């Protein structure tokens, strides 16, 4: 019930240039649903905005750095909110700013009042059993009411001032009515049971918040930064600046995103990307804040401000997931606004017309009206949906899938069709030059020299593959001047007075040698690239992109979770695309598409049902924007991908896609269960209350107990269900911990003697299992290794043995981003292929 949409306010005399900062406070206790609570904070001079992140029970206040925290804490406390700062002002002593109100939960004022009232109620119940102590029990019942009603009454008053009705208001009315009817002991029971139910509901709902809190706790509060003189100082991670060098000790967490500049170790990134196996890192490797360092110390250069790190952005998206509300949550909110006035009207009618309708006394009619009020609160419905959404989003985030709200969770659950980009999504996006076919008496060297000169300035993987292969053959690559990139066609430049073009393959019907070369490339699962000089075709290059190893299993899992239609969208030639589709198990192919045609294709697929577009976030923006759900792979490494995605797969792992769909469908089922059960229980309670079947005590007890049951049902989403583990090949926590350290790494000294953080680079030797050596490829099968050109691994890094692609595959054309490596004619038609 802590749902509130705060609007900007406060003292608008704050100049725009004021040093405004966002301060975060954890709500320890109090009614954050009450508009008056936040209004008081907004009226503090200097405050620009106040908003509640209900997913984590956090209050965010935008105010000048000069505004003292104590002013905000006192204002919140006077309104019934107990806040705990979770931030530290710049330049302040963090230890000096620890909150003074962090007390054990059972020593908080509202809990002390409940404990006293509950203890007295036990005495009342015992004494009420004996006639000689009835009078004392009655007096103690008044004391129970007086003690227990203090905090609910204060909240009710705030709600009344805000012109809102909540269960606290109904409780106070019901207790006042029971006292007026002389039912003192029932009033005492209702107060204690209600207060206890609120505490239990808060505890159960906090389970979801604590799951998100675990994400926040991944980032260390302090970092060890190197000073210019070589000394190390501890500072808050928020104060780290770009290009600072920090020390990350063995078995500690990386404080921020950065690049390894010294040392070698392994990094467990499972908390960010969901990958169960750690990866080896060495100088030049990128690491994310919140990941776990392995056996040796590292020096890391800070790459971005703390608030822009991957972990910080994931936490922000998860916290604000409630802003993107799905239909179920909007229904629950709308239901509450309509339902409450109806129940109040029903209670009034019961009190006024009950004697005539049911033949009872006016006192009995009033009592039934009070019972109707007390059982009519829709807490279970209002709480169950957001708790379920938060639980599902938190569970997904822990497994490396970022879902940006309930709306996208619902869309995933209803998903029927999925469209895939090819390059970087179904394939690894790192093509190799496999075939060289010179024509018209030209040599392979000449063909590669000219094509590499044109492609040297491009960044597309196909261009890099051509340049890399030329250099591996000992060809000196001289980048051409004034290279013109023609989107969707290719790239061209004038070299030695001749116009050299690299890109699309045109009409080859009258050129038998070229057609034979084209057939050979496509039969091998490669993408053809044409090289022309002044319009004359001098040769074809065959480039192939290796299929993702998990692509086949991921497509099978998608069908198991109910995806009925899959489509590949590519700018590649129909023949190559069809070969990959057959291999992976994709039902239809739309090939030879220009970038704008991909979005048109997605729009047509949407006509058959809810559709998702899966891409790598590099050149699929129009298609991703057109789809009902934009799913981006490898989002942890790309800021743009995190921004444009509705659902982000943090790692380059297609298996996370069926996992996300399975989780969304499970969440949808649980939300539907909660709504149906809530409505059924509300109807049951109201009918029986009107019929006089419930006492006040029984009504509030059933209402609170059922709310707990429904909320607990939503919390089941926090658990990694076996079906989810199977759908996404998720490693269980036990297996993940056992795989945390690679067995191939021999234990070496964790760091040097001085603790400088140099790791193995300071003379510490760490032995590891040798990597397989790369084979030198023939002219028809180029290696993927790099020689320091910047297109791949650094010079001298051994690469896995690769002679030919493991599966027939290809790289997408540059129709995607116009880099000049496209391989399909502009005038070819969009076709469809369906598996037999």
C-alpha positions in Angstrom: 0.0 0.0 0.0 3.0 2.3 -0.1 2.2 3.5 -3.6 2.5 7.2 -4.2 3.3 9.3 -7.2 5.0 12.4 -5.9 4.9 15.6 -7.9 7.6 18.2 -8.0 7.2 21.0 -5.5 9.0 22.8 -2.7 10.6 26.2 -2.6 10.9 27.2 -6.3 13.1 30.1 -5.3 16.1 27.8 -5.5 18.2 29.1 -8.4 18.8 26.7 -11.3 22.6 26.9 -10.6 22.2 25.7 -7.0 24.2 22.6 -6.2 21.2 20.2 -6.1 21.8 16.6 -5.2 19.6 13.5 -4.8 19.6 12.1 -1.3 18.3 8.7 -0.6 16.6 7.7 2.7 15.3 4.3 3.6 11.8 4.4 5.2 12.1 2.6 8.5 8.5 3.2 9.6 5.6 5.3 8.8 2.8 5.7 6.3 4.5 6.7 3.0 1.1 6.4 1.2 -0.1 9.6 2.9 0.2 12.6 0.8 0.6 14.9 3.8 3.8 13.1 4.8 5.5 14.0 1.5 3.9 17.4 1.4 5.6 18.5 4.6 9.0 17.5 3.2 8.3 19.3 -0.1 7.6 22.5 1.9 11.1 22.5 3.4 12.9 25.5 1.9 15.3 24.4 -0.9 13.6 21.0 -1.6 13.0 20.6 -5.3 11.4 17.1 -5.4 10.4 14.2 -3.2 9.5 10.8 -4.6 9.0 7.3 -3.2 10.6 4.2 -4.8 8.2 1.7 -3.4 10.1 -1.3 -4.7 12.8 -0.7 -2.1 10.9 1.5 0.4 13.3 4.4 -0.4 12.6 8.1 -0.3 14.5 10.3 -2.8 14.8 14.0 -2.0 16.4 16.5 -4.4 17.8 19.4 -2.4 20.9 21.6 -2.2 24.0 20.1 -0.7 23.9 22.9 1.9 20.6 21.7 3.4 21.2 19.8 6.6 20.0 16.2 6.8 18.8 16.8 10.3 16.2 19.3 9.0 14.7 16.7 6.6 14.8 13.9 9.2 13.0 16.1 11.8 10.4 17.1 9.3 9.8 13.6 8.3 9.6 12.4 11.9 7.1 15.1 12.8 4.9 13.6 10.0 5.2 10.1 11.3 8.0 9.0 8.9 11.2 7.5 10.4 14.0 7.8 7.8 17.5 6.4 7.6 20.0 8.1 5.3 21.7 5.8 2.8 23.9 8.5 1.3 26.9 10.5 2.4 27.4 14.2 1.5 30.5 15.0 -0.5 33.5 15.7 1.6 31.8 14.5 4.8 32.9 11.9 7.2 30.9 8.8 6.5 31.3 7.4 10.0 30.0 10.7 11.4 26.8 10.5 9.4 25.5 7.2 10.6 21.8 7.5 11.3 20.9 8.0 14.9 17.6 6.2 14.5 18.9 2.8 13.6 17.4 0.8 16.4 16.3 -2.8 16.8 12.9 -3.2 15.2 11.3 -4.3 18.4 12.4 -1.1 20.1 10.7 1.3 17.7 7.9 3.3 19.2 5.1 1.7 17.2 6.4 -1.8 18.1 6.7 -0.9 21.8 3.1 0.3 21.8 2.0 -3.0 20.0 4.0 -5.1 22.5 2.4 -3.4 25.5 -1.1 -3.6 24.0 -0.6 -7.3 23.1 0.7 -8.2 26.6 -2.3 -6.4 28.2 -4.7 -8.1 25.8 -3.4 -11.5 27.0 -4.2 -10.4 30.5 -7.6 -9.2 29.4 -8.4 -12.5 27.8 -7.4 -14.5 30.9 -9.2 -12.2 33.3 -12.3 -12.1 31.1 -12.8 -15.8 31.7 -13.7 -15.2 35.4 -16.7 -13.3 36.6 -14.9 -11.7 39.5 -12.3 -10.1 37.3 -14.6 -8.9 34.5 -14.6 -5.3 35.6 -10.8 -5.2 35.7 -10.7 -6.8 32.2 -13.0 -4.1 30.9 -10.8 -1.4 32.3 -7.7 -3.0 30.8 -9.4 -3.3 27.5 -9.8 0.5 27.4 -6.0 0.7 28.2 -5.3 -1.7 25.3 -7.3 0.5 22.9 -5.7 3.7 24.1 -2.2 2.3 23.7 -2.7 0.4 20.5 -4.7 3.0 18.6 -2.1 5.8 18.9 -0.2 5.2 15.7 -3.1 3.9 13.5 -5.0 7.0 14.7 -2.2 9.3 13.7 -2.0 7.8 10.3 -5.8 7.9 9.9 -5.7 11.6 10.7 -3.0 12.2 8.1 -5.1 10.3 5.5 -8.2 12.4 6.4 -6.2 15.6 5.9 -5.1 14.3 2.6 -8.8 13.5 1.7 -8.1 9.8 1.4 -9.6 6.7 3.0 -7.5 3.8 4.1 -7.7 0.8 6.4 -6.4 3.0 9.2 -9.5 5.3 8.9 -11.8 2.3 8.7 -10.1 0.8 11.8 -10.6 4.0 13.9 -14.2 4.2 12.8 -14.8 0.6 13.7 -13.1 0.8 17.1 -15.0 4.0 17.9 -18.3 2.3 16.9 -17.5 -0.8 19.0 -16.7 1.3 22.0 -20.0 3.1 21.5 -21.8 -0.2 21.5 -20.1 -1.3 24.6 -18.0 -4.0 22.9 -14.7 -3.0 24.5 -13.0 -6.3 24.5 -13.7 -6.7 20.8 -12.3 -3.2 20.1 -9.1 -4.2 22.0 -8.8 -7.4 19.9 -9.3 -5.5 16.7 -6.6 -2.9 17.5 -4.0 -5.5 18.4 -4.8 -7.9 15.6 -4.8 -5.1 13.0 -1.5 -3.7 14.3 0.1 -7.1 14.3 -1.2 -7.8 10.8 0.4 -4.5 9.5 3.7 -5.5 11.1 3.6 -8.9 9.5 2.5 -7.5 6.1 5.5 -5.1 6.2 7.8 -7.9 7.1 6.6 -10.2 4.3 6.6 -7.3 1.8 10.2 -6.4 2.9 11.3 -9.8 1.6 11.0 -8.4 -1.9 12.7 -5.2 -1.0 15.6 -7.0 0.7 16.1 -9.0 -2.5 16.7 -5.7 -4.4 18.8 -4.5 -1.4 21.2 -7.4 -2.1 21.9 -5.8 -5.5 22.8 -2.5 -3.8 25.0 -4.3 -1.3 27.1 -5.7 -4.2 28.9 -2.4 -4.6 31.4 -1.7 -1.8 30.9 1.5 0.0 34.6 2.4 0.0 37.3 2.1 -2.6 41.1 2.1 -2.3 42.4 4.8 -4.6 46.0 5.4 -5.6 47.3 9.0 -5.0 49.8 10.6 -7.4 52.5 9.9 -4.9 51.7 6.2 -4.9 50.0 6.0 -1.5 46.6 4.5 -1.1 43.6 6.2 0.5 40.1 4.9 1.2 37.3 7.1 -0.2 33.6 6.6 -0.9 32.9 5.0 -4.3 30.7 8.0 -5.1 33.7 10.2 -5.0 35.8 8.3 -7.6 36.6 10.2 -10.7 37.1 9.0 -14.2 40.7 7.8 -14.8 41.4 7.2 -11.1 43.3 4.1 -10.4 41.9 1.8 -7.6 43.2 -1.3 -5.9 41.0 -4.3 -5.8 42.3 -6.9 -3.4 41.8 -10.7 -3.8 38.3 -12.0 -2.9 36.9 -8.5 -2.8 34.3 -6.8 -5.0 35.2 -4.4 -7.8 34.0 -0.9 -6.7 33.1 0.5 -10.1 33.3 0.0 -13.8 36.7 0.2 -15.3 39.6 -1.3 -17.2 42.3 -3.5 -15.8 45.7 -1.8 -16.1 47.8 -4.1 -14.0 47.5 -7.6 -12.7 45.8 -10.8 -13.8 43.0 -12.7 -12.0 39.5 -14.1 -12.6 36.3 -12.2 -12.2 33.0 -13.7 -11.1 30.4 -11.5 -12.8 27.4 -13.7 -12.0 25.8 -11.0 -9.9 25.7 -8.6 -12.8 25.4 -10.8 -15.9 24.1 -14.0 -14.5 27.0 -16.0 -16.0 27.8 -18.9 -13.7 31.4 -19.3 -14.8 34.1 -16.7 -13.9 36.3 -15.3 -16.7 40.0 -14.6 -16.8 41.0 -10.9 -16.9 44.3 -9.2 -17.7 45.4 -5.7 -18.6 43.0 -4.2 -21.1 40.0 -6.2 -19.9 36.8 -4.4 -18.9 35.2 -5.2 -15.5 32.0 -4.1 -13.9 31.4 -2.7 -10.4 29.9 -5.3 -8.0 31.7 -8.3 -9.6 34.0 -10.5 -7.4 37.7 -10.5 -7.9 39.5 -13.8 -7.7 43.0 -14.9 -6.6 45.2 -11.8 -7.2 45.1 -8.1 -6.7 44.2 -5.8 -9.6 44.7 -2.2 -10.5 41.7 -0.8 -12.3 41.3 2.5 -14.1 37.9 4.0 -13.4 35.9 4.3 -16.6 32.8 6.2 -15.6 31.2 8.1 -12.7 29.6 5.8 -10.1 26.0 6.8 -10.9 26.6 5.7 -14.5 28.0 2.2 -13.8 26.2 -0.9 -14.9 25.3 -1.9 -11.4 24.0 1.5 -10.5 21.9 1.7 -13.6 20.5 -1.8 -13.0 19.6 -0.9 -9.4 17.9 2.3 -10.7 15.9 0.5 -13.3 14.8 -2.2 -10.8 13.8 0.4 -8.2 11.7 2.3 -10.7 10.2 -0.8 -12.2 6.9 0.1 -10.5 6.6 3.2 -12.6 5.9 1.1 -15.7 2.8 -0.5 -14.4 1.0 -3.3 -16.1 -2.7 -3.8 -16.6 -3.0 -5.9 -13.4 -1.5 -3.2 -11.2 -3.5 -0.5 -12.9 -6.6 -2.6 -12.3 -5.7 -3.0 -8.6 -5.2 0.7 -8.2 -8.4 1.6 -10.0 -10.4 -1.1 -8.1 -9.3 0.4 -4.8 -10.5 3.9 -5.7 -14.0 2.6 -6.8 -14.4 -0.2 -4.3 -13.7 1.8 -1.1 -16.5 4.4 -1.5 -18.9 1.6 -2.4 -18.1 -0.3 0.8 -18.6 2.8 2.8 -21.9 3.4 1.2 -22.9 -0.2 1.9 -22.0 0.2 5.5 -24.1 3.3 5.8 -27.0 1.5 4.1 -26.6 -1.4 6.5 -26.8 0.8 9.5 -29.8 2.7 8.2 -31.8 -0.1 6.5 -30.6 -3.1 8.3 -33.5 -3.3 10.8 -36.1 -3.2 8.0 -34.3 -5.6 5.7 -33.0 -8.2 8.2 -35.4 -7.6 11.1 -32.6 -6.8 13.6 -32.2 -4.0 16.1 -30.4 -0.7 15.2 -27.5 -1.6 17.5 -27.0 -4.9 15.7 -27.3 -3.2 12.3 -24.7 -0.7 13.3 -22.4 -3.5 14.5 -22.8 -5.3 11.1 -22.0 -2.0 9.4 -18.8 -1.8 11.4 -17.9 -5.3 10.4 -18.5 -4.5 6.8 -16.1 -1.6 7.1 -13.4 -3.6 8.8 -13.5 -6.5 6.3 -13.8 -4.4 3.2 -10.2 -3.2 3.1 -8.6 -4.4 -0.2 -5.1 -4.6 1.3 -4.5 -8.1 -0.2 -5.4 -6.9 -3.7 -3.5 -3.6 -3.5 -0.3 -5.2 -2.0 -0.2 -8.5 -3.9 0.3 -7.2 -7.4 3.2 -4.8 -6.7 4.9 -7.3 -4.4 4.6 -9.9 -7.2 6.1 -7.6 -9.8 9.0 -6.5 -7.5 9.7 -10.1 -6.7 9.8 -11.2 -10.4 11.9 -8.2 -11.4 14.3 -8.8 -8.5 14.6 -12.5 -9.3 15.3 -11.7 -13.0 17.9 -9.1 -12.1 19.7 -11.6 -9.9 19.9 -14.0 -12.9 21.2 -11.4 -15.3 17.9 -10.3 -16.9 16.8 -6.7 -16.4 13.0 -6.2 -16.9 12.0 -2.5 -16.7 8.6 -2.8 -15.1 5.4 -4.6 -14.8 4.2 -3.5 -18.2 7.0 -5.3 -19.9 6.7 -8.3 -17.6 3.1 -8.7 -18.8 4.1 -8.3 -22.4 6.7 -11.0 -22.0 4.1 -13.3 -20.5 1.8 -12.8 -23.5 4.6 -13.2 -26.1 3.8 -15.3 -29.1 6.3 -14.2 -31.7 10.0 -13.4 -31.6 12.0 -11.7 -34.3 15.8 -12.1 -34.2 18.5 -10.0 -35.7 21.3 -12.3 -37.0 24.7 -10.7 -36.5 25.7 -10.5 -32.9 22.4 -12.1 -31.8 22.2 -15.6 -33.4 25.8 -15.4 -34.4 28.9 -14.4 -32.4 29.4 -11.3 -34.5 33.1 -12.0 -35.1 33.3 -13.2 -38.7 36.4 -14.7 -40.4 37.5 -14.5 -44.0 37.2 -18.0 -45.3 37.3 -17.8 -49.1 39.1 -15.6 -51.6 38.0 -15.9 -55.2 39.9 -13.5 -57.6 38.5 -13.2 -61.1 39.7 -12.0 -64.5 43.3 -12.8 -63.9 43.6 -10.8 -60.8 45.6 -12.3 -57.9 44.5 -13.0 -54.3 47.1 -10.5 -53.1 45.8 -7.7 -55.3 42.2 -8.5 -54.3 43.0 -8.4 -50.6 45.2 -5.3 -50.8 42.5 -3.2 -52.5 39.6 -4.5 -50.3 41.5 -4.0 -47.1 42.5 -0.5 -48.1 38.9 0.5 -48.5 37.7 -1.4 -45.3 40.6 -0.3 -43.0 38.6 2.7 -41.7 35.4 0.7 -41.0 34.4 -0.8 -37.7 32.0 -3.5 -38.8 33.1 -7.0 -38.0 33.1 -8.0 -41.7 35.4 -5.1 -42.5 37.7 -6.1 -39.6 37.8 -9.7 -40.8 39.0 -8.6 -44.2 41.7 -6.2 -42.8 42.8 -8.8 -40.3 43.1 -11.5 -42.9 45.2 -9.2 -45.2 47.6 -8.4 -42.5 48.0 -12.1 -41.5 49.1 -12.8 -45.1 51.8 -10.2 -44.7 50.0 -7.6 -46.8 50.8 -4.0 -45.8 47.4 -2.3 -45.4 47.4 1.4 -46.5 44.0 2.9 -45.6 42.5 4.7 -48.5 41.7 8.4 -48.3 38.1 9.8 -48.4 36.3 6.5 -48.1 32.6 7.0 -48.9 30.2 4.8 -47.0 26.9 4.2 -48.8 24.3 2.9 -46.3 23.0 -0.4 -47.2 25.3 -0.7 -50.3 28.9 -0.7 -49.3 32.0 1.5 -49.2 34.2 3.0 -52.0 37.2 5.1 -52.5 39.6 6.2 -55.3 42.9 4.3 -55.2 45.6 5.1 -57.7 43.0 6.9 -59.9 40.5 4.0 -59.9 37.2 3.7 -58.0 37.4 0.7 -55.8 34.1 -0.5 -54.2 33.6 -3.2 -51.6 30.1 -4.4 -50.6 27.1 -5.8 -52.3 27.1 -8.5 -54.9 25.2 -7.4 -58.0 23.6 -9.4 -60.8 26.0 -12.3 -61.8 23.8 -14.1 -64.3 26.1 -13.4 -67.2 29.3 -14.1 -65.3 29.7 -17.8 -64.9 33.1 -17.8 -63.0 31.6 -15.2 -60.6 28.4 -17.2 -60.2 30.4 -20.4 -59.4 32.5 -18.5 -56.8 29.2 -17.1 -55.3 27.7 -20.6 -55.1 30.9 -21.9 -53.4 30.7 -19.2 -50.8 27.0 -19.7 -50.1 27.3 -23.5 -50.0 29.9 -23.0 -47.3 27.5 -20.9 -45.3 29.4 -17.7 -46.0 28.5 -14.2 -46.9 29.8 -13.0 -50.2 31.4 -9.6 -50.5 32.1 -8.1 -54.0 35.2 -6.1 -54.9 35.0 -4.0 -58.0 37.4 -1.6 -59.8 35.8 1.1 -61.9 32.7 -1.1 -62.1 34.5 -4.3 -63.1 34.1 -7.2 -60.7 37.7 -8.4 -59.8 36.7 -11.0 -57.2 34.5 -12.2 -54.4 35.4 -12.7 -50.7 33.6 -15.3 -48.5 33.1 -14.3 -44.9 31.4 -16.5 -42.3 30.2 -15.7 -38.8 30.1 -18.5 -36.3 26.8 -19.5 -34.8 26.3 -19.0 -31.1 26.8 -22.4 -29.4 23.6 -21.9 -27.3 21.4 -20.7 -30.2 19.9 -24.1 -31.0 19.1 -25.0 -27.4 17.6 -21.5 -26.8 15.3 -21.8 -29.7 14.1 -25.2 -28.5 13.5 -23.8 -25.1 11.5 -21.0 -26.5 9.1 -23.4 -28.2 8.8 -25.3 -24.9 7.7 -22.1 -23.1 5.0 -21.4 -25.7 6.6 -19.2 -28.4 4.7 -20.2 -31.5 6.5 -18.2 -34.2 10.1 -17.2 -34.7 11.6 -15.1 -37.5 15.1 -14.1 -38.6 15.5 -10.5 -39.9 18.7 -9.9 -41.8 20.2 -7.9 -44.6 22.0 -11.1 -45.8 21.3 -13.0 -48.9 18.3 -15.4 -48.8 20.4 -18.5 -49.4 22.8 -17.8 -46.5 20.0 -16.8 -44.2 18.0 -19.9 -45.0 21.0 -22.1 -44.2 21.3 -20.6 -40.7 17.6 -20.7 -40.1 17.5 -24.4 -40.9 20.5 -25.0 -38.6 19.0 -23.1 -35.6 15.4 -24.1 -36.0 13.9 -20.7 -36.9 10.6 -21.0 -38.8 10.8 -18.1 -41.2 13.3 -15.8 -42.7 13.0 -12.3 -44.1 16.3 -11.7 -45.9 18.0 -8.9 -47.8 16.3 -6.2 -45.6 17.4 -2.6 -45.4 17.4 -1.2 -41.8 14.0 0.6 -42.3 12.6 -2.6 -43.8 13.3 -4.5 -40.6 11.0 -2.2 -38.6 8.3 -2.7 -41.3 8.8 -6.5 -41.0 8.4 -6.3 -37.2 5.2 -4.3 -37.7 3.7 -7.0 -40.0 4.7 -9.8 -37.5 2.9 -7.8 -34.7 -0.4 -8.3 -36.5 -0.4 -12.0 -35.4 0.2 -11.2 -31.7 2.5 -9.7 -29.1 6.0 -9.6 -30.7 9.5 -9.2 -29.3 12.5 -8.1 -31.3 15.9 -9.4 -30.1 19.0 -7.6 -31.2 22.4 -6.5 -30.0 21.4 -2.8 -29.7 23.9 -1.6 -32.2 21.9 -1.2 -35.4 18.5 -2.5 -34.6 17.0 0.6 -33.1 14.1 1.1 -35.5 13.0 -2.6 -35.3 13.4 -2.6 -31.5 11.3 0.5 -31.2 8.6 -1.0 -33.4 8.3 -4.3 -31.4 6.0 -4.7 -28.4 9.0 -5.7 -26.3 12.6 -4.6 -27.2 15.1 -7.2 -26.0 18.8 -6.4 -26.2 21.6 -8.9 -25.6 24.9 -8.1 -24.0 23.5 -4.9 -22.4 26.1 -4.9 -19.6 28.7 -3.8 -22.1 26.8 -1.1 -23.9 25.2 2.1 -22.5 23.0 2.5 -25.6 21.7 -1.1 -25.2 20.6 -0.5 -21.6 18.8 2.7 -22.6 16.8 1.3 -25.5 15.9 -2.1 -24.0 12.6 -2.9 -22.4 14.2 -6.2 -21.4 18.0 -6.4 -21.2 19.9 -9.7 -21.2 23.1 -8.5 -19.4 25.3 -11.2 -20.9 25.5 -12.5 -24.5 23.6 -15.6 -23.6 20.5 -16.5 -25.6 19.4 -19.0 -23.0 18.4 -16.1 -20.8 15.6 -15.3 -23.3 13.4 -18.4 -22.7 14.2 -18.0 -18.9 12.8 -14.5 -19.0 9.7 -15.6 -20.9 9.1 -18.5 -18.4 9.6 -16.2 -15.4 7.1 -13.7 -16.9 4.5 -16.4 -17.5 4.9 -17.7 -14.0 4.6 -14.2 -12.6 1.5 -13.6 -14.7 -0.1 -16.8 -13.3 0.7 -15.8 -9.7 -0.6 -12.3 -10.2 -3.8 -13.7 -11.8 -4.1 -16.1 -8.8 -3.7 -13.2 -6.4 -6.3 -11.0 -8.0 -8.8 -13.8 -8.3 -8.3 -14.9 -4.7 -8.4 -11.4 -3.4 -11.7 -10.6 -5.2 -13.2 -13.9 -4.0 -12.2 -13.3 -0.4 -13.5 -9.8 -0.4 -16.8 -10.9 -1.8 -17.0 -13.7 0.8 -16.2 -11.5 3.7 -18.6 -8.7 2.7 -21.5 -11.1 2.1 -21.0 -12.9 5.4 -20.5 -9.6 7.2 -23.8 -8.3 5.9 -25.4 -11.6 7.0 -24.0 -11.2 10.5 -21.8 -14.2 10.4 -18.6 -12.4 11.6 -17.6 -10.5 14.7 -15.2 -7.6 14.4 -12.4 -9.8 15.8 -13.0 -12.6 13.3 -13.4 -10.2 10.4 -10.1 -8.4 11.0 -8.3 -11.7 11.7 -9.4 -13.3 8.5 -8.7 -10.2 6.5 -5.2 -9.8 7.8 -4.4 -13.5 7.6 -5.6 -13.7 4.0 -3.6 -10.7 3.0 -0.5 -12.4 4.4 -1.2 -15.6 2.4 -1.7 -13.7 -0.9 1.5 -11.6 -0.4 3.4 -14.7 0.4 2.2 -16.3 -2.8 3.7 -13.4 -4.7 7.0 -13.8 -2.9 7.3 -17.3 -4.4 8.7 -15.5 -7.4 11.9 -14.8 -5.5 12.7 -18.5 -5.6 14.4 -20.0 -8.6 11.8 -22.5 -9.6 13.1 -25.7 -11.2 11.1 -24.9 -14.4 12.9 -21.6 -14.7 16.3 -23.2 -14.1 15.6 -25.7 -16.9 14.2 -23.0 -19.3 17.3 -20.8 -19.0 20.0 -23.2 -18.1 20.5 -21.3 -14.9 23.1 -22.7 -12.5 21.8 -23.4 -9.0 23.5 -21.4 -6.2 25.3 -24.5 -5.0 26.8 -25.2 -8.4 27.6 -21.6 -8.9 29.6 -21.4 -5.7 31.5 -24.6 -6.6 32.3 -23.1 -10.0 33.4 -19.8 -8.5 37.1 -20.5 -8.9 38.4 -22.1 -12.0 40.1 -25.4 -11.3 42.8 -24.7 -13.9 44.2 -21.8 -11.9 47.1 -22.8 -9.6 47.1 -21.0 -6.3 49.7 -18.2 -6.3 50.4 -15.3 -3.9 47.3 -13.1 -3.7 49.3 -9.9 -4.0 52.8 -8.6 -3.5 54.4 -8.1 -0.1 53.7 -4.3 0.0 50.1 -4.6 -1.0 50.7 -2.4 -4.0 48.0 -4.2 -6.0 50.3 -5.1 -8.9 49.4 -8.7 -8.8 51.4 -11.0 -11.1 52.8 -8.0 -12.9 54.8 -7.1 -9.8 56.7 -10.3 -10.0 54.1 -12.7 -8.7 53.8 -15.6 -11.0 50.4 -17.2 -11.4 50.3 -20.4 -13.3 47.3 -21.3 -15.4 46.3 -24.0 -17.8 47.7 -23.1 -21.2 45.3 -21.9 -23.9 45.1 -23.9 -27.2 47.3 -22.5 -29.9 45.8 -21.1 -33.1 46.3 -22.8 -36.4 47.5 -20.8 -39.4 44.8 -20.9 -42.0 45.1 -21.3 -45.6 44.1 -18.8 -48.2 40.6 -20.2 -48.1 40.3 -20.2 -44.3 41.6 -17.2 -42.5 42.4 -17.1 -38.8 40.5 -14.9 -36.5 43.4 -13.8 -34.4 44.6 -10.2 -34.3 48.1 -8.7 -34.7 47.6 -5.5 -32.7 45.5 -3.7 -35.2 42.9 -3.0 -32.6 40.2 -5.2 -34.1 40.5 -8.1 -31.7 42.7 -9.6 -29.0 46.1 -8.0 -28.5 49.2 -9.1 -30.3 50.5 -12.4 -29.2 47.4 -13.5 -27.3 46.8 -17.2 -28.2 43.3 -17.9 -29.5 41.3 -21.1 -29.6 41.9 -23.3 -32.5 39.6 -22.4 -35.4 40.0 -23.5 -38.9 36.4 -23.3 -40.1 33.1 -22.3 -38.5 31.6 -24.9 -36.3 28.3 -24.5 -38.0 27.1 -23.1 -41.3 26.6 -19.5 -40.5 27.2 -16.1 -41.8 27.6 -12.5 -40.8 24.9 -10.0 -41.3 25.3 -7.4 -44.0 26.1 -3.8 -43.4 22.6 -2.9 -44.5 22.2 -2.8 -40.7 24.5 0.2 -40.1 25.9 1.2 -43.5 29.5 0.4 -42.8 30.1 -0.7 -46.3 30.3 -4.5 -45.9 26.8 -5.3 -47.1 26.5 -8.3 -49.3 23.0 -8.2 -50.8 21.6 -6.2 -53.7 19.3 -3.4 -53.0 16.7 -4.5 -55.5 16.3 -8.0 -54.1 12.9 -8.8 -52.7 12.0 -9.8 -49.1 11.2 -13.5 -49.1 10.1 -16.0 -46.5 11.3 -19.5 -45.8 9.4 -22.0 -43.7 11.0 -25.1 -42.4 9.4 -28.4 -43.6 
